Amino acid sequence: MAEAAVVGKPHEVKGESVVAYVCSKGPSQGDEAKKIVAELRDWVGKEIGPIAKPDEIRFGDNLPKTRSGKIMRSFYAPWLKARNHFRHLHFG
């Protein structure tokens, strides 16, 4: 992974679900991407806990940043709707 950001998304049952936005140096589609998603979810489950596993993992080429280079997590929802260039893999 080159970089990633994690944000919450409203969820009817849980209140909020975990969504990860990932910029990968490797493939972001097909079987290889599914393998990466499984590895990421397993790693999060072991390091942080099962409740923190992302419900969705979205791949893209870059993440929006401030002028100082910090990732702008607070702008993800409207930014992604406008840009819509992240590929989406959902795991429930």
PDB file with one MODEL, atoms N, CA, C and O in Angstrom:
MODEL        1
ATOM      1  N   MET A   1       0.828  -1.171   0.000  1.00  0.00           N
ATOM      2  CA  MET A   1       0.000   0.000   0.000  1.00  0.00           C
ATOM      3  C   MET A   1       0.877   1.241   0.000  1.00  0.00           C
ATOM      4  O   MET A   1       1.858   1.337   0.737  1.00  0.00           O
ATOM      5  N   ALA A   2       0.501   2.172  -0.834  1.00  0.00           N
ATOM      6  CA  ALA A   2       1.203   3.442  -0.864  1.00  0.00           C
ATOM      7  C   ALA A   2       0.687   4.339   0.254  1.00  0.00           C
ATOM      8  O   ALA A   2       1.476   4.939   0.985  1.00  0.00           O
ATOM      9  N   GLU A   3      -0.632   4.432   0.389  1.00  0.00           N
ATOM     10  CA  GLU A   3      -1.248   5.207   1.463  1.00  0.00           C
ATOM     11  C   GLU A   3      -2.709   4.812   1.585  1.00  0.00           C
ATOM     12  O   GLU A   3      -3.287   4.224   0.671  1.00  0.00           O
ATOM     13  N   ALA A   4      -3.306   5.149   2.747  1.00  0.00           N
ATOM     14  CA  ALA A   4      -4.702   4.802   2.989  1.00  0.00           C
ATOM     15  C   ALA A   4      -5.313   5.783   3.975  1.00  0.00           C
ATOM     16  O   ALA A   4      -4.609   6.436   4.745  1.00  0.00           O
ATOM     17  N   ALA A   5      -6.637   5.875   3.936  1.00  0.00           N
ATOM     18  CA  ALA A   5      -7.405   6.662   4.895  1.00  0.00           C
ATOM     19  C   ALA A   5      -8.659   5.868   5.236  1.00  0.00           C
ATOM     20  O   ALA A   5      -9.209   5.160   4.394  1.00  0.00           O
ATOM     21  N   VAL A   6      -9.095   5.995   6.468  1.00  0.00           N
ATOM     22  CA  VAL A   6     -10.279   5.268   6.921  1.00  0.00           C
ATOM     23  C   VAL A   6     -11.275   6.275   7.467  1.00  0.00           C
ATOM     24  O   VAL A   6     -10.921   7.153   8.254  1.00  0.00           O
ATOM     25  N   VAL A   7     -12.526   6.139   7.041  1.00  0.00           N
ATOM     26  CA  VAL A   7     -13.589   7.042   7.499  1.00  0.00           C
ATOM     27  C   VAL A   7     -14.818   6.216   7.858  1.00  0.00           C
ATOM     28  O   VAL A   7     -14.931   5.049   7.484  1.00  0.00           O
ATOM     29  N   GLY A   8     -15.736   6.841   8.588  1.00  0.00           N
ATOM     30  CA  GLY A   8     -16.987   6.196   8.947  1.00  0.00           C
ATOM     31  C   GLY A   8     -18.076   6.550   7.960  1.00  0.00           C
ATOM     32  O   GLY A   8     -18.059   7.617   7.346  1.00  0.00           O
ATOM     33  N   LYS A   9     -19.023   5.640   7.815  1.00  0.00           N
ATOM     34  CA  LYS A   9     -20.163   5.834   6.927  1.00  0.00           C
ATOM     35  C   LYS A   9     -21.404   5.389   7.699  1.00  0.00           C
ATOM     36  O   LYS A   9     -21.369   4.348   8.354  1.00  0.00           O
ATOM     37  N   PRO A  10     -22.493   6.145   7.640  1.00  0.00           N
ATOM     38  CA  PRO A  10     -23.700   5.743   8.374  1.00  0.00           C
ATOM     39  C   PRO A  10     -24.144   4.328   8.009  1.00  0.00           C
ATOM     40  O   PRO A  10     -24.090   3.925   6.847  1.00  0.00           O
ATOM     41  N   HIS A  11     -24.582   3.587   9.019  1.00  0.00           N
ATOM     42  CA  HIS A  11     -25.030   2.212   8.825  1.00  0.00           C
ATOM     43  C   HIS A  11     -26.299   2.008   9.654  1.00  0.00           C
ATOM     44  O   HIS A  11     -26.351   2.412  10.815  1.00  0.00           O
ATOM     45  N   GLU A  12     -27.315   1.387   9.069  1.00  0.00           N
ATOM     46  CA  GLU A  12     -28.606   1.240   9.725  1.00  0.00           C
ATOM     47  C   GLU A  12     -28.542   0.403  11.003  1.00  0.00           C
ATOM     48  O   GLU A  12     -29.236   0.710  11.973  1.00  0.00           O
ATOM     49  N   VAL A  13     -27.730  -0.635  11.018  1.00  0.00           N
ATOM     50  CA  VAL A  13     -27.675  -1.539  12.167  1.00  0.00           C
ATOM     51  C   VAL A  13     -26.567  -1.151  13.144  1.00  0.00           C
ATOM     52  O   VAL A  13     -26.805  -1.041  14.347  1.00  0.00           O
ATOM     53  N   LYS A  14     -25.353  -0.944  12.623  1.00  0.00           N
ATOM     54  CA  LYS A  14     -24.192  -0.674  13.474  1.00  0.00           C
ATOM     55  C   LYS A  14     -24.056   0.783  13.879  1.00  0.00           C
ATOM     56  O   LYS A  14     -23.291   1.104  14.788  1.00  0.00           O
ATOM     57  N   GLY A  15     -24.772   1.646  13.233  1.00  0.00           N
ATOM     58  CA  GLY A  15     -24.626   3.081  13.489  1.00  0.00           C
ATOM     59  C   GLY A  15     -23.604   3.695  12.551  1.00  0.00           C
ATOM     60  O   GLY A  15     -23.846   4.742  11.950  1.00  0.00           O
ATOM     61  N   GLU A  16     -22.460   3.038  12.430  1.00  0.00           N
ATOM     62  CA  GLU A  16     -21.420   3.518  11.518  1.00  0.00           C
ATOM     63  C   GLU A  16     -20.610   2.323  11.044  1.00  0.00           C
ATOM     64  O   GLU A  16     -20.297   1.427  11.828  1.00  0.00           O
ATOM     65  N   SER A  17     -20.267   2.311   9.748  1.00  0.00           N
ATOM     66  CA  SER A  17     -19.431   1.251   9.200  1.00  0.00           C
ATOM     67  C   SER A  17     -18.084   1.847   8.801  1.00  0.00           C
ATOM     68  O   SER A  17     -17.954   3.053   8.587  1.00  0.00           O
ATOM     69  N   VAL A  18     -17.099   0.980   8.710  1.00  0.00           N
ATOM     70  CA  VAL A  18     -15.734   1.394   8.394  1.00  0.00           C
ATOM     71  C   VAL A  18     -15.506   1.293   6.885  1.00  0.00           C
ATOM     72  O   VAL A  18     -15.755   0.252   6.276  1.00  0.00           O
ATOM     73  N   VAL A  19     -15.029   2.392   6.295  1.00  0.00           N
ATOM     74  CA  VAL A  19     -14.711   2.427   4.870  1.00  0.00           C
ATOM     75  C   VAL A  19     -13.255   2.846   4.724  1.00  0.00           C
ATOM     76  O   VAL A  19     -12.845   3.879   5.252  1.00  0.00           O
ATOM     77  N   ALA A  20     -12.478   2.045   4.009  1.00  0.00           N
ATOM     78  CA  ALA A  20     -11.066   2.346   3.783  1.00  0.00           C
ATOM     79  C   ALA A  20     -10.847   2.749   2.337  1.00  0.00           C
ATOM     80  O   ALA A  20     -11.334   2.092   1.417  1.00  0.00           O
ATOM     81  N   TYR A  21     -10.114   3.831   2.143  1.00  0.00           N
ATOM     82  CA  TYR A  21      -9.716   4.296   0.815  1.00  0.00           C
ATOM     83  C   TYR A  21      -8.221   4.044   0.682  1.00  0.00           C
ATOM     84  O   TYR A  21      -7.427   4.546   1.477  1.00  0.00           O
ATOM     85  N   VAL A  22      -7.843   3.265  -0.327  1.00  0.00           N
ATOM     86  CA  VAL A  22      -6.480   2.770  -0.433  1.00  0.00           C
ATOM     87  C   VAL A  22      -5.882   3.115  -1.786  1.00  0.00           C
ATOM     88  O   VAL A  22      -6.518   2.928  -2.824  1.00  0.00           O
ATOM     89  N   CYS A  23      -4.663   3.616  -1.766  1.00  0.00           N
ATOM     90  CA  CYS A  23      -3.877   3.782  -2.985  1.00  0.00           C
ATOM     91  C   CYS A  23      -2.837   2.672  -2.963  1.00  0.00           C
ATOM     92  O   CYS A  23      -1.979   2.625  -2.082  1.00  0.00           O
ATOM     93  N   SER A  24      -2.925   1.798  -3.924  1.00  0.00           N
ATOM     94  CA  SER A  24      -2.065   0.625  -3.958  1.00  0.00           C
ATOM     95  C   SER A  24      -1.047   0.738  -5.076  1.00  0.00           C
ATOM     96  O   SER A  24      -1.334   1.270  -6.148  1.00  0.00           O
ATOM     97  N   LYS A  25       0.140   0.233  -4.812  1.00  0.00           N
ATOM     98  CA  LYS A  25       1.165   0.177  -5.855  1.00  0.00           C
ATOM     99  C   LYS A  25       0.924  -1.027  -6.770  1.00  0.00           C
ATOM    100  O   LYS A  25       1.442  -1.087  -7.885  1.00  0.00           O
ATOM    101  N   GLY A  26       0.131  -1.982  -6.280  1.00  0.00           N
ATOM    102  CA  GLY A  26      -0.143  -3.189  -7.040  1.00  0.00           C
ATOM    103  C   GLY A  26      -1.491  -3.131  -7.728  1.00  0.00           C
ATOM    104  O   GLY A  26      -2.081  -2.059  -7.864  1.00  0.00           O
ATOM    105  N   PRO A  27      -1.979  -4.285  -8.164  1.00  0.00           N
ATOM    106  CA  PRO A  27      -3.263  -4.344  -8.862  1.00  0.00           C
ATOM    107  C   PRO A  27      -4.414  -3.964  -7.942  1.00  0.00           C
ATOM    108  O   PRO A  27      -4.392  -4.261  -6.747  1.00  0.00           O
ATOM    109  N   SER A  28      -5.414  -3.307  -8.507  1.00  0.00           N
ATOM    110  CA  SER A  28      -6.577  -2.897  -7.710  1.00  0.00           C
ATOM    111  C   SER A  28      -7.873  -3.428  -8.299  1.00  0.00           C
ATOM    112  O   SER A  28      -8.947  -2.892  -8.028  1.00  0.00           O
ATOM    113  N   GLN A  29      -7.777  -4.476  -9.101  1.00  0.00           N
ATOM    114  CA  GLN A  29      -8.951  -5.127  -9.671  1.00  0.00           C
ATOM    115  C   GLN A  29      -8.670  -6.622  -9.782  1.00  0.00           C
ATOM    116  O   GLN A  29      -7.515  -7.049  -9.791  1.00  0.00           O
ATOM    117  N   GLY A  30      -9.727  -7.402  -9.865  1.00  0.00           N
ATOM    118  CA  GLY A  30      -9.598  -8.833 -10.098  1.00  0.00           C
ATOM    119  C   GLY A  30      -9.213  -9.630  -8.862  1.00  0.00           C
ATOM    120  O   GLY A  30      -9.359  -9.169  -7.731  1.00  0.00           O
ATOM    121  N   ASP A  31      -8.711 -10.852  -9.109  1.00  0.00           N
ATOM    122  CA  ASP A  31      -8.384 -11.773  -8.027  1.00  0.00           C
ATOM    123  C   ASP A  31      -7.270 -11.250  -7.126  1.00  0.00           C
ATOM    124  O   ASP A  31      -7.302 -11.465  -5.914  1.00  0.00           O
ATOM    125  N   GLU A  32      -6.304 -10.578  -7.695  1.00  0.00           N
ATOM    126  CA  GLU A  32      -5.195 -10.035  -6.903  1.00  0.00           C
ATOM    127  C   GLU A  32      -5.699  -8.969  -5.926  1.00  0.00           C
ATOM    128  O   GLU A  32      -5.239  -8.905  -4.786  1.00  0.00           O
ATOM    129  N   ALA A  33      -6.624  -8.149  -6.362  1.00  0.00           N
ATOM    130  CA  ALA A  33      -7.203  -7.130  -5.483  1.00  0.00           C
ATOM    131  C   ALA A  33      -7.999  -7.790  -4.358  1.00  0.00           C
ATOM    132  O   ALA A  33      -7.947  -7.335  -3.216  1.00  0.00           O
ATOM    133  N   LYS A  34      -8.729  -8.847  -4.668  1.00  0.00           N
ATOM    134  CA  LYS A  34      -9.481  -9.564  -3.633  1.00  0.00           C
ATOM    135  C   LYS A  34      -8.539 -10.156  -2.591  1.00  0.00           C
ATOM    136  O   LYS A  34      -8.860 -10.187  -1.403  1.00  0.00           O
ATOM    137  N   LYS A  35      -7.383 -10.621  -3.035  1.00  0.00           N
ATOM    138  CA  LYS A  35      -6.377 -11.162  -2.117  1.00  0.00           C
ATOM    139  C   LYS A  35      -5.846 -10.050  -1.208  1.00  0.00           C
ATOM    140  O   LYS A  35      -5.674 -10.261  -0.007  1.00  0.00           O
ATOM    141  N   ILE A  36      -5.588  -8.882  -1.768  1.00  0.00           N
ATOM    142  CA  ILE A  36      -5.112  -7.738  -0.991  1.00  0.00           C
ATOM    143  C   ILE A  36      -6.160  -7.330   0.039  1.00  0.00           C
ATOM    144  O   ILE A  36      -5.825  -7.057   1.192  1.00  0.00           O
ATOM    145  N   VAL A  37      -7.421  -7.287  -0.368  1.00  0.00           N
ATOM    146  CA  VAL A  37      -8.513  -6.922   0.536  1.00  0.00           C
ATOM    147  C   VAL A  37      -8.577  -7.911   1.702  1.00  0.00           C
ATOM    148  O   VAL A  37      -8.712  -7.499   2.854  1.00  0.00           O
ATOM    149  N   ALA A  38      -8.484  -9.193   1.416  1.00  0.00           N
ATOM    150  CA  ALA A  38      -8.526 -10.210   2.476  1.00  0.00           C
ATOM    151  C   ALA A  38      -7.354 -10.036   3.435  1.00  0.00           C
ATOM    152  O   ALA A  38      -7.529 -10.139   4.649  1.00  0.00           O
ATOM    153  N   GLU A  39      -6.164  -9.773   2.903  1.00  0.00           N
ATOM    154  CA  GLU A  39      -4.986  -9.563   3.750  1.00  0.00           C
ATOM    155  C   GLU A  39      -5.147  -8.317   4.625  1.00  0.00           C
ATOM    156  O   GLU A  39      -4.802  -8.342   5.807  1.00  0.00           O
ATOM    157  N   LEU A  40      -5.667  -7.233   4.052  1.00  0.00           N
ATOM    158  CA  LEU A  40      -5.882  -6.010   4.823  1.00  0.00           C
ATOM    159  C   LEU A  40      -6.892  -6.234   5.943  1.00  0.00           C
ATOM    160  O   LEU A  40      -6.656  -5.832   7.082  1.00  0.00           O
ATOM    161  N   ARG A  41      -7.996  -6.863   5.629  1.00  0.00           N
ATOM    162  CA  ARG A  41      -9.028  -7.120   6.643  1.00  0.00           C
ATOM    163  C   ARG A  41      -8.490  -8.023   7.748  1.00  0.00           C
ATOM    164  O   ARG A  41      -8.769  -7.784   8.923  1.00  0.00           O
ATOM    165  N   ASP A  42      -7.720  -9.061   7.392  1.00  0.00           N
ATOM    166  CA  ASP A  42      -7.126  -9.951   8.396  1.00  0.00           C
ATOM    167  C   ASP A  42      -6.139  -9.196   9.277  1.00  0.00           C
ATOM    168  O   ASP A  42      -6.126  -9.380  10.494  1.00  0.00           O
ATOM    169  N   TRP A  43      -5.317  -8.352   8.673  1.00  0.00           N
ATOM    170  CA  TRP A  43      -4.324  -7.583   9.433  1.00  0.00           C
ATOM    171  C   TRP A  43      -5.015  -6.655  10.424  1.00  0.00           C
ATOM    172  O   TRP A  43      -4.625  -6.590  11.590  1.00  0.00           O
ATOM    173  N   VAL A  44      -6.037  -5.939   9.970  1.00  0.00           N
ATOM    174  CA  VAL A  44      -6.771  -5.032  10.862  1.00  0.00           C
ATOM    175  C   VAL A  44      -7.413  -5.819  12.001  1.00  0.00           C
ATOM    176  O   VAL A  44      -7.377  -5.389  13.154  1.00  0.00           O
ATOM    177  N   GLY A  45      -7.996  -6.966  11.681  1.00  0.00           N
ATOM    178  CA  GLY A  45      -8.622  -7.799  12.703  1.00  0.00           C
ATOM    179  C   GLY A  45      -7.643  -8.249  13.775  1.00  0.00           C
ATOM    180  O   GLY A  45      -7.996  -8.307  14.953  1.00  0.00           O
ATOM    181  N   LYS A  46      -6.421  -8.568  13.379  1.00  0.00           N
ATOM    182  CA  LYS A  46      -5.402  -9.021  14.340  1.00  0.00           C
ATOM    183  C   LYS A  46      -4.802  -7.855  15.116  1.00  0.00           C
ATOM    184  O   LYS A  46      -4.607  -7.956  16.327  1.00  0.00           O
ATOM    185  N   GLU A  47      -4.508  -6.751  14.436  1.00  0.00           N
ATOM    186  CA  GLU A  47      -3.813  -5.624  15.072  1.00  0.00           C
ATOM    187  C   GLU A  47      -4.734  -4.729  15.894  1.00  0.00           C
ATOM    188  O   GLU A  47      -4.330  -4.231  16.944  1.00  0.00           O
ATOM    189  N   ILE A  48      -5.961  -4.519  15.434  1.00  0.00           N
ATOM    190  CA  ILE A  48      -6.873  -3.587  16.101  1.00  0.00           C
ATOM    191  C   ILE A  48      -8.047  -4.326  16.731  1.00  0.00           C
ATOM    192  O   ILE A  48      -8.439  -4.029  17.859  1.00  0.00           O
ATOM    193  N   GLY A  49      -8.599  -5.275  16.012  1.00  0.00           N
ATOM    194  CA  GLY A  49      -9.728  -6.053  16.512  1.00  0.00           C
ATOM    195  C   GLY A  49     -10.746  -6.271  15.420  1.00  0.00           C
ATOM    196  O   GLY A  49     -10.817  -5.492  14.470  1.00  0.00           O
ATOM    197  N   PRO A  50     -11.541  -7.329  15.543  1.00  0.00           N
ATOM    198  CA  PRO A  50     -12.516  -7.674  14.500  1.00  0.00           C
ATOM    199  C   PRO A  50     -13.520  -6.561  14.203  1.00  0.00           C
ATOM    200  O   PRO A  50     -13.959  -6.408  13.063  1.00  0.00           O
ATOM    201  N   ILE A  51     -13.880  -5.796  15.212  1.00  0.00           N
ATOM    202  CA  ILE A  51     -14.870  -4.736  15.003  1.00  0.00           C
ATOM    203  C   ILE A  51     -14.358  -3.632  14.079  1.00  0.00           C
ATOM    204  O   ILE A  51     -15.155  -2.895  13.498  1.00  0.00           O
ATOM    205  N   ALA A  52     -13.051  -3.511  13.938  1.00  0.00           N
ATOM    206  CA  ALA A  52     -12.456  -2.448  13.123  1.00  0.00           C
ATOM    207  C   ALA A  52     -12.242  -2.854  11.661  1.00  0.00           C
ATOM    208  O   ALA A  52     -11.802  -2.033  10.856  1.00  0.00           O
ATOM    209  N   LYS A  53     -12.544  -4.091  11.312  1.00  0.00           N
ATOM    210  CA  LYS A  53     -12.353  -4.525   9.922  1.00  0.00           C
ATOM    211  C   LYS A  53     -13.213  -3.668   8.993  1.00  0.00           C
ATOM    212  O   LYS A  53     -14.398  -3.463   9.260  1.00  0.00           O
ATOM    213  N   PRO A  54     -12.626  -3.168   7.910  1.00  0.00           N
ATOM    214  CA  PRO A  54     -13.416  -2.351   6.971  1.00  0.00           C
ATOM    215  C   PRO A  54     -14.544  -3.141   6.328  1.00  0.00           C
ATOM    216  O   PRO A  54     -14.359  -4.280   5.900  1.00  0.00           O
ATOM    217  N   ASP A  55     -15.720  -2.518   6.266  1.00  0.00           N
ATOM    218  CA  ASP A  55     -16.848  -3.118   5.557  1.00  0.00           C
ATOM    219  C   ASP A  55     -16.693  -2.911   4.058  1.00  0.00           C
ATOM    220  O   ASP A  55     -17.148  -3.725   3.255  1.00  0.00           O
ATOM    221  N   GLU A  56     -16.053  -1.825   3.696  1.00  0.00           N
ATOM    222  CA  GLU A  56     -15.789  -1.517   2.289  1.00  0.00           C
ATOM    223  C   GLU A  56     -14.324  -1.098   2.163  1.00  0.00           C
ATOM    224  O   GLU A  56     -13.780  -0.420   3.034  1.00  0.00           O
ATOM    225  N   ILE A  57     -13.703  -1.515   1.066  1.00  0.00           N
ATOM    226  CA  ILE A  57     -12.361  -1.054   0.732  1.00  0.00           C
ATOM    227  C   ILE A  57     -12.419  -0.542  -0.693  1.00  0.00           C
ATOM    228  O   ILE A  57     -12.807  -1.261  -1.614  1.00  0.00           O
ATOM    229  N   ARG A  58     -12.027   0.713  -0.862  1.00  0.00           N
ATOM    230  CA  ARG A  58     -12.065   1.344  -2.186  1.00  0.00           C
ATOM    231  C   ARG A  58     -10.642   1.664  -2.625  1.00  0.00           C
ATOM    232  O   ARG A  58      -9.852   2.216  -1.860  1.00  0.00           O
ATOM    233  N   PHE A  59     -10.331   1.311  -3.861  1.00  0.00           N
ATOM    234  CA  PHE A  59      -9.005   1.556  -4.422  1.00  0.00           C
ATOM    235  C   PHE A  59      -9.043   2.770  -5.344  1.00  0.00           C
ATOM    236  O   PHE A  59     -10.043   3.012  -6.020  1.00  0.00           O
ATOM    237  N   GLY A  60      -7.976   3.514  -5.367  1.00  0.00           N
ATOM    238  CA  GLY A  60      -7.869   4.668  -6.254  1.00  0.00           C
ATOM    239  C   GLY A  60      -6.415   5.002  -6.531  1.00  0.00           C
ATOM    240  O   GLY A  60      -5.502   4.360  -6.012  1.00  0.00           O
ATOM    241  N   ASP A  61      -6.219   6.012  -7.354  1.00  0.00           N
ATOM    242  CA  ASP A  61      -4.863   6.410  -7.746  1.00  0.00           C
ATOM    243  C   ASP A  61      -4.236   7.400  -6.782  1.00  0.00           C
ATOM    244  O   ASP A  61      -3.017   7.418  -6.612  1.00  0.00           O
ATOM    245  N   ASN A  62      -5.066   8.230  -6.145  1.00  0.00           N
ATOM    246  CA  ASN A  62      -4.536   9.201  -5.195  1.00  0.00           C
ATOM    247  C   ASN A  62      -5.624   9.610  -4.214  1.00  0.00           C
ATOM    248  O   ASN A  62      -6.808   9.363  -4.441  1.00  0.00           O
ATOM    249  N   LEU A  63      -5.209  10.234  -3.127  1.00  0.00           N
ATOM    250  CA  LEU A  63      -6.129  10.699  -2.098  1.00  0.00           C
ATOM    251  C   LEU A  63      -6.044  12.220  -2.034  1.00  0.00           C
ATOM    252  O   LEU A  63      -4.971  12.786  -2.245  1.00  0.00           O
ATOM    253  N   PRO A  64      -7.168  12.896  -1.743  1.00  0.00           N
ATOM    254  CA  PRO A  64      -7.129  14.363  -1.672  1.00  0.00           C
ATOM    255  C   PRO A  64      -6.289  14.802  -0.477  1.00  0.00           C
ATOM    256  O   PRO A  64      -6.380  14.226   0.607  1.00  0.00           O
ATOM    257  N   LYS A  65      -5.475  15.826  -0.690  1.00  0.00           N
ATOM    258  CA  LYS A  65      -4.566  16.293   0.353  1.00  0.00           C
ATOM    259  C   LYS A  65      -4.629  17.801   0.499  1.00  0.00           C
ATOM    260  O   LYS A  65      -5.030  18.526  -0.412  1.00  0.00           O
ATOM    261  N   THR A  66      -4.216  18.250   1.684  1.00  0.00           N
ATOM    262  CA  THR A  66      -4.103  19.685   1.935  1.00  0.00           C
ATOM    263  C   THR A  66      -2.821  20.183   1.269  1.00  0.00           C
ATOM    264  O   THR A  66      -2.036  19.393   0.744  1.00  0.00           O
ATOM    265  N   ARG A  67      -2.621  21.487   1.296  1.00  0.00           N
ATOM    266  CA  ARG A  67      -1.390  22.051   0.716  1.00  0.00           C
ATOM    267  C   ARG A  67      -0.148  21.551   1.438  1.00  0.00           C
ATOM    268  O   ARG A  67       0.929  21.484   0.845  1.00  0.00           O
ATOM    269  N   SER A  68      -0.287  21.203   2.705  1.00  0.00           N
ATOM    270  CA  SER A  68       0.867  20.700   3.461  1.00  0.00           C
ATOM    271  C   SER A  68       1.079  19.200   3.272  1.00  0.00           C
ATOM    272  O   SER A  68       2.031  18.642   3.817  1.00  0.00           O
ATOM    273  N   GLY A  69       0.204  18.535   2.505  1.00  0.00           N
ATOM    274  CA  GLY A  69       0.379  17.128   2.186  1.00  0.00           C
ATOM    275  C   GLY A  69      -0.364  16.161   3.076  1.00  0.00           C
ATOM    276  O   GLY A  69      -0.202  14.949   2.934  1.00  0.00           O
ATOM    277  N   LYS A  70      -1.179  16.662   3.995  1.00  0.00           N
ATOM    278  CA  LYS A  70      -1.953  15.770   4.859  1.00  0.00           C
ATOM    279  C   LYS A  70      -3.227  15.324   4.134  1.00  0.00           C
ATOM    280  O   LYS A  70      -3.821  16.085   3.370  1.00  0.00           O
ATOM    281  N   ILE A  71      -3.632  14.076   4.389  1.00  0.00           N
ATOM    282  CA  ILE A  71      -4.837  13.533   3.769  1.00  0.00           C
ATOM    283  C   ILE A  71      -6.067  14.219   4.350  1.00  0.00           C
ATOM    284  O   ILE A  71      -6.193  14.349   5.568  1.00  0.00           O
ATOM    285  N   MET A  72      -6.980  14.659   3.474  1.00  0.00           N
ATOM    286  CA  MET A  72      -8.198  15.362   3.884  1.00  0.00           C
ATOM    287  C   MET A  72      -9.336  14.362   4.079  1.00  0.00           C
ATOM    288  O   MET A  72     -10.196  14.230   3.209  1.00  0.00           O
ATOM    289  N   ARG A  73      -9.351  13.663   5.204  1.00  0.00           N
ATOM    290  CA  ARG A  73     -10.385  12.656   5.462  1.00  0.00           C
ATOM    291  C   ARG A  73     -11.781  13.270   5.517  1.00  0.00           C
ATOM    292  O   ARG A  73     -12.750  12.641   5.091  1.00  0.00           O
ATOM    293  N   SER A  74     -11.892  14.486   6.034  1.00  0.00           N
ATOM    294  CA  SER A  74     -13.213  15.094   6.198  1.00  0.00           C
ATOM    295  C   SER A  74     -13.900  15.415   4.874  1.00  0.00           C
ATOM    296  O   SER A  74     -15.101  15.686   4.848  1.00  0.00           O
ATOM    297  N   PHE A  75     -13.158  15.387   3.790  1.00  0.00           N
ATOM    298  CA  PHE A  75     -13.732  15.712   2.484  1.00  0.00           C
ATOM    299  C   PHE A  75     -14.038  14.484   1.633  1.00  0.00           C
ATOM    300  O   PHE A  75     -14.400  14.623   0.465  1.00  0.00           O
ATOM    301  N   TYR A  76     -13.899  13.292   2.194  1.00  0.00           N
ATOM    302  CA  TYR A  76     -14.043  12.093   1.367  1.00  0.00           C
ATOM    303  C   TYR A  76     -15.416  11.899   0.757  1.00  0.00           C
ATOM    304  O   TYR A  76     -15.514  11.681  -0.451  1.00  0.00           O
ATOM    305  N   ALA A  77     -16.477  11.968   1.540  1.00  0.00           N
ATOM    306  CA  ALA A  77     -17.805  11.667   0.989  1.00  0.00           C
ATOM    307  C   ALA A  77     -18.154  12.557  -0.200  1.00  0.00           C
ATOM    308  O   ALA A  77     -18.451  12.025  -1.270  1.00  0.00           O
ATOM    309  N   PRO A  78     -18.133  13.887  -0.069  1.00  0.00           N
ATOM    310  CA  PRO A  78     -18.481  14.706  -1.235  1.00  0.00           C
ATOM    311  C   PRO A  78     -17.437  14.610  -2.348  1.00  0.00           C
ATOM    312  O   PRO A  78     -17.788  14.658  -3.527  1.00  0.00           O
ATOM    313  N   TRP A  79     -16.194  14.480  -1.996  1.00  0.00           N
ATOM    314  CA  TRP A  79     -15.122  14.409  -3.000  1.00  0.00           C
ATOM    315  C   TRP A  79     -15.271  13.151  -3.846  1.00  0.00           C
ATOM    316  O   TRP A  79     -15.127  13.194  -5.068  1.00  0.00           O
ATOM    317  N   LEU A  80     -15.560  12.027  -3.187  1.00  0.00           N
ATOM    318  CA  LEU A  80     -15.695  10.781  -3.937  1.00  0.00           C
ATOM    319  C   LEU A  80     -16.940  10.759  -4.801  1.00  0.00           C
ATOM    320  O   LEU A  80     -16.920  10.207  -5.900  1.00  0.00           O
ATOM    321  N   LYS A  81     -18.019  11.349  -4.323  1.00  0.00           N
ATOM    322  CA  LYS A  81     -19.220  11.418  -5.152  1.00  0.00           C
ATOM    323  C   LYS A  81     -18.957  12.242  -6.402  1.00  0.00           C
ATOM    324  O   LYS A  81     -19.411  11.889  -7.490  1.00  0.00           O
ATOM    325  N   ALA A  82     -18.227  13.334  -6.251  1.00  0.00           N
ATOM    326  CA  ALA A  82     -17.938  14.204  -7.380  1.00  0.00           C
ATOM    327  C   ALA A  82     -16.944  13.553  -8.339  1.00  0.00           C
ATOM    328  O   ALA A  82     -17.117  13.609  -9.557  1.00  0.00           O
ATOM    329  N   ARG A  83     -15.909  12.939  -7.785  1.00  0.00           N
ATOM    330  CA  ARG A  83     -14.853  12.361  -8.617  1.00  0.00           C
ATOM    331  C   ARG A  83     -15.200  10.958  -9.091  1.00  0.00           C
ATOM    332  O   ARG A  83     -14.959  10.600 -10.244  1.00  0.00           O
ATOM    333  N   ASN A  84     -15.781  10.152  -8.169  1.00  0.00           N
ATOM    334  CA  ASN A  84     -16.214   8.783  -8.465  1.00  0.00           C
ATOM    335  C   ASN A  84     -15.166   7.972  -9.219  1.00  0.00           C
ATOM    336  O   ASN A  84     -15.504   7.250 -10.157  1.00  0.00           O
ATOM    337  N   HIS A  85     -13.900   8.080  -8.821  1.00  0.00           N
ATOM    338  CA  HIS A  85     -12.880   7.312  -9.526  1.00  0.00           C
ATOM    339  C   HIS A  85     -12.283   6.200  -8.679  1.00  0.00           C
ATOM    340  O   HIS A  85     -11.341   5.536  -9.112  1.00  0.00           O
ATOM    341  N   PHE A  86     -12.813   5.985  -7.483  1.00  0.00           N
ATOM    342  CA  PHE A  86     -12.346   4.873  -6.679  1.00  0.00           C
ATOM    343  C   PHE A  86     -13.130   3.630  -7.062  1.00  0.00           C
ATOM    344  O   PHE A  86     -14.352   3.675  -7.200  1.00  0.00           O
ATOM    345  N   ARG A  87     -12.427   2.528  -7.232  1.00  0.00           N
ATOM    346  CA  ARG A  87     -13.074   1.258  -7.514  1.00  0.00           C
ATOM    347  C   ARG A  87     -13.509   0.666  -6.182  1.00  0.00           C
ATOM    348  O   ARG A  87     -12.771   0.749  -5.200  1.00  0.00           O
ATOM    349  N   HIS A  88     -14.680   0.078  -6.134  1.00  0.00           N
ATOM    350  CA  HIS A  88     -15.312  -0.310  -4.887  1.00  0.00           C
ATOM    351  C   HIS A  88     -15.378  -1.821  -4.742  1.00  0.00           C
ATOM    352  O   HIS A  88     -15.830  -2.516  -5.652  1.00  0.00           O
ATOM    353  N   LEU A  89     -14.927  -2.334  -3.598  1.00  0.00           N
ATOM    354  CA  LEU A  89     -15.096  -3.740  -3.254  1.00  0.00           C
ATOM    355  C   LEU A  89     -15.805  -3.773  -1.916  1.00  0.00           C
ATOM    356  O   LEU A  89     -15.315  -3.187  -0.951  1.00  0.00           O
ATOM    357  N   HIS A  90     -16.950  -4.447  -1.830  1.00  0.00           N
ATOM    358  CA  HIS A  90     -17.755  -4.469  -0.605  1.00  0.00           C
ATOM    359  C   HIS A  90     -17.722  -5.869  -0.002  1.00  0.00           C
ATOM    360  O   HIS A  90     -17.870  -6.872  -0.699  1.00  0.00           O
ATOM    361  N   PHE A  91     -17.524  -5.907   1.309  1.00  0.00           N
ATOM    362  CA  PHE A  91     -17.525  -7.195   2.014  1.00  0.00           C
ATOM    363  C   PHE A  91     -18.389  -7.056   3.232  1.00  0.00           C
ATOM    364  O   PHE A  91     -18.082  -6.230   4.092  1.00  0.00           O
ATOM    365  N   GLY A  92     -19.456  -7.816   3.358  1.00  0.00           N
ATOM    366  CA  GLY A  92     -20.397  -7.686   4.452  1.00  0.00           C
ATOM    367  C   GLY A  92     -20.390  -8.777   5.413  1.00  0.00           C
ATOM    368  O   GLY A  92     -21.155  -8.755   6.377  1.00  0.00           O
TER     369      GLY A  92
ENDMDL
END
